[in-house]
Each structure stands twice: as structure tokens, then as C-alpha cells.
């Protein structure tokens, strides 16, 4: 039904209408979380295939207030387990692509600096990464890491400092460590990292739709009532 929403005011009216079917506590929680949501940082996953890892990444990203995960499915389907993810999927926007180049192109066109997480010889340490501009963190498949194409198209490379014999962290741990560092720095900076008013409105509407049982039926009634009044 979102295609019928032509302006900001109409979206506000629909939110108010659907909110009658949501508890006050839930509405308050939605509004609280919205203020802490960000699109300044996005996660990009290339060909993740282990269900546990996919689920853990989604859960960690949502916990840190990230709104978008971009998923490249060249060989492997991204299939998070809802039990492990603890319902995080319904609060996020998942964007899927068939190729790495299409994904990275789309991110760059919307102002993201694409940063590959890799022990690349040109890598800087995570804490050195400049986050003044929007950042899309690119993570590769569990067995092989990022593809040559992803490394070639990335704007920059970062590594997480390690001090043991093991060569790398598990991908879900890597995502959590990166997000802890970057979101902590963002929230203690003067950077405008919050959602715009329009983004907040759209996100709030989507979340309320997910909360309201049979929301499509109520939404149809909303539009039917508007037609009668017009």
C-alpha cells in the first residue's frame, strides 16, 4: 500500500491511524529507537553462507542501531535464522544484489565510501578510519574472504588489530567489533549521523506495520475511509 502514500502528511495520518492498534509502551520504544538509528554506516555482506553467521550479523547490526544491510548473493543465499537473529530482521532494511559491482555502484551513487575489511597491505587500522562521510563496511565469505572484484572496487581498506596466532576473527565478531568502534565514535562526534525526518517517518511506518496484526487490512480501511471523505 506504500505506493498510495503521496506525501509526508498522509504518511503521518496513516501512522496515527495504525498507532491506535499499538500499545503506548511500544510506540514510545519505537520513537526512542528511531532517534538512535543511523544510515551513516551500512554493512555489506558478500556471499555469506553460514546461517549462524548471517543471523548473528543481523542481530549485532540492529543492536548497534544500523538500519541497512546490503547483501550480495552471487553463489550463496542469505538466510538468517530468526531464532538466532531474535527478530532483528523486521526492524531493518535488507537490500539484495546479484553482483558485487552492482552493489558497490549503488552504494557509491548514494554517497557511501566503500571500505573493505581485510588484512590488505594498504589497510589502516579500524580506529584510523575517517567517518566524516557515510561508510559502507564490506565483509567477505567465511572461507575465502572478499573477492578480488570487491577489493578492486573498494575505496579504502581497514583491518582489526589482532595480537594472537589466529589469522582472523569470525565474521560476526568482526562486524560487531567494527560497529562498536565506529558507532561509539559517531555518537561522540559532531557528525549528523541520525536519520532525516523523511527517513524517520518511513522507518516508523514500516515498524508499525510490522507490529500491527493484519496491518494490510487496517491500511485498506484507512484508504477506503479517505475515499469516502473526499
HUUR-V984125 format. One record per backbone hydrogen bond with DSSP energy under -0.5 kcal/mol. CO is the residue of the C=O (numbers start at 1). NH is the residue of the N-H. Records with the same first field share a line. If there is no record, write none. Layout:
# HUUR-V984125
CO = NH, NH
This chain:
# HUUR-V984125
1 = 4
2 = 5
4 = 6
7 = 11
8 = 12
9 = 13
10 = 14
11 = 15
12 = 16
13 = 17
14 = 18
15 = 19
16 = 20
17 = 20
18 = 21
19 = 22
23 = 27
24 = 28
25 = 29
26 = 30
27 = 31
28 = 32
29 = 33
30 = 34
31 = 35
33 = 36
34 = 37
37 = 195
38 = 67
40 = 135
42 = 137
43 = 70
44 = 139
45 = 47, 72
49 = 51
50 = 54
51 = 55, 81
52 = 56
53 = 57
54 = 58
55 = 59
56 = 60
57 = 61
58 = 62
59 = 63
60 = 64
61 = 66
62 = 65
65 = 38
67 = 93
68 = 43
69 = 71, 95
70 = 45
71 = 73, 97
72 = 47, 74
77 = 79
80 = 82
81 = 85
82 = 86, 87
85 = 88
87 = 90
88 = 91
89 = 92
92 = 94
93 = 69, 95
95 = 71
97 = 73
99 = 103
100 = 104
101 = 105
102 = 106
103 = 107
104 = 108
105 = 109
106 = 110
107 = 110, 112
108 = 111
112 = 114
113 = 115, 136
114 = 116, 155, 156
115 = 138
116 = 118, 158
118 = 120
120 = 123
124 = 159
125 = 128
126 = 129
134 = 113
135 = 42, 137
136 = 115, 138
137 = 44, 139
138 = 117
139 = 46
141 = 145
145 = 141
147 = 151
148 = 152
149 = 153
150 = 154
156 = 116
157 = 124
158 = 118
159 = 126, 161
170 = 174
171 = 175
172 = 176
173 = 177
174 = 178
175 = 179
176 = 180
177 = 181
178 = 182
179 = 183
180 = 184
181 = 185
182 = 186
183 = 187
184 = 188
186 = 189
191 = 193
193 = 39, 40
196 = 200
197 = 201
198 = 202
199 = 203
200 = 204
201 = 205
202 = 206
203 = 207
204 = 208
205 = 209
206 = 210
207 = 211
208 = 212
212 = 215
214 = 217, 218
215 = 219
216 = 220
217 = 221
218 = 222
219 = 223
220 = 224
221 = 225
222 = 226
223 = 227
224 = 228
225 = 229
226 = 230
